């Protein structure tokens, strides 16, 4: 059986719930409030309650700190995709290929995921990704170039895009 662990880590955009397994990063959520509700949702999806263990998540949190400091352009932590299936996974894997400090439209991601008419499904995949930042859904924008809602928190999306623009090559 796979062991899962979690920690809550401070970032410039709020505290991040980081959940890892023996396979890799399972979930990364920027929290709106206390971590208990988000952890309960992740636990229900996993059908297990992760142990609190900051040491187990340090490989992710260290890379997050480097990203926010402008020193990391690509994450190299393994991903545990168990909470993502079907086209959602294909779309999010295509999102992972968007280069640092660049953006792609929902339609472009749909084409990259080999489903050119599935731009709305790409939007749904980005909105529901269990792994934010490391899976850079913030780099996916509307066809007209506007940034969109980012789960009702467009200010976080704007912060991430501005951070990458300021530190990009």
N, C-alpha and C positions, 0 to 999 in steps of 0.2 A: 504494500500500500504506500502511496506517495505521502510524504510529510509536507504540510503547509505551515508557513509562519507568516507573521505580519509585523509591521511597525508603522508608526505615524511619524512622518518626517516633515520638518518645516521647509517651506519654499517661499520665494518672493510672491507667489500667487495664492498662498494659503497652505494649510497642512495637507500632506499627501498620505493617503492610506496606501501602503505598499504590501502586496501579498505575493509571496513566492512559494514555489514547490521545489521538489528535487529536480523537476524538469526545466524550471525557469520562472520568469515573471508571469503571474496569473492575472493580477489586477493592479492598477494604479489609478486612484481616483483623487482628485482635488476636492477636499471636503467643504461643505457649506456650513457644517456645524459639528457637533460631537461625532466621533468616529463610530460609535456603537451601532447606529442604524445602517450605515454603509457596510460595516463589517458583518452585520446580521444578514444583509442581502447577499453578500459574497459567500458567506458560510452556507446559506440555503442553496445557492447555485452549485456550490462545491459538494454539498451534502457532508460537510465536515467543518468544524470550527478550528481555524488556524491558531497556533500557539503564538503568543507575543514573544518575539525574539528579534531584537534589532540587529544582532550579529548576523542572523541568517539573511537579512535584507541589505547588508552594507554594500554588496557589489552593485546593487541598483541605486541606493541612496547616494553613494559616492559619485556615480555617473550623473545623477540628477544635479548634484551640487556643481559638478564641472560644467554641465550644460548651462545652468543659470549664471555661472561665472563667465560664460562665453568661451570656455576652453574645450568644449566637446560639441562636435557637429553630428556625430552618429553614435547611437547607442550600440553596444556590442554584448548586451545581456541576452541569454537565450530566452525565448518566449514560450510559455506554456499556453497553447491555444484552446485548452479544453472547454472554455466558456463560450467559444465562438465556433459556429458550424456553417457549412454550405457556402452560399455566395457571400455571406457576411465576412467569412474568413478570407475568401478570395479577394474581396474588395479591400479589406484591411491590409492584407499582404501587399496589394498594389500600392496602397497609401504609404507603406514603409519604403517604397522606392522613390518617393518624391524627395529630391535633393534638399539639403539644408538651405534655408533662406529663399526657397522657391515655392511656388504654389501651383496647383493644378485644379481644374474645375471638376465638379462631380461627373460631368460627361467624359472628361479625359480619363478619370480613374475608372469609369465603367468600361471604356475601350481597353485600358491596360489590363483589366480583369476579364477581358474577352466577352463582355456582355454590353455592347455599345448602347443599348436602349435602356439600361438599368441605372440611369443617373439618380433616380429617386431612391432606389435600393441602396446606392452608395451613400446617399445622405442619411438614410436610416442606419446603415452600418457605422458611419462616423458618429452619429448621435448616441449610439448604444455601445460603442467600444468599451470593453472593460479595462483597456490599457491606454490611458491618455499619455500624451507627451512622447513616450517611447514609440508608440504607434502615432505618428504625427498627423492626426486628423485635423489639427489646427491649420495645416497647410492646404486643406481642401477648401476652395472658395466657389462662389456662385459663378455662373457663366459670364455675368456682367462685371466680374472682378470684385464685387462687394463680398465682405467676409462672412456674412450669415450670422446665425445666432450662437453656435457653439454650446448647445445644451442650455440655452437661456443665459449664458454668461459671455457675451461677446467681448467684454472688457478683458477677459483672460485670453481669448483668442488674439485680440489686438496686441496685448502685452507680449505674447509668444512670437507673433509675427514681427513686431518691432525689435525684440531682442535678437532674433535671427538676422534681420536686416542690418542691425547695427554691428553685429559681429561676423556677418557673412563675408565671403571672399568677393 
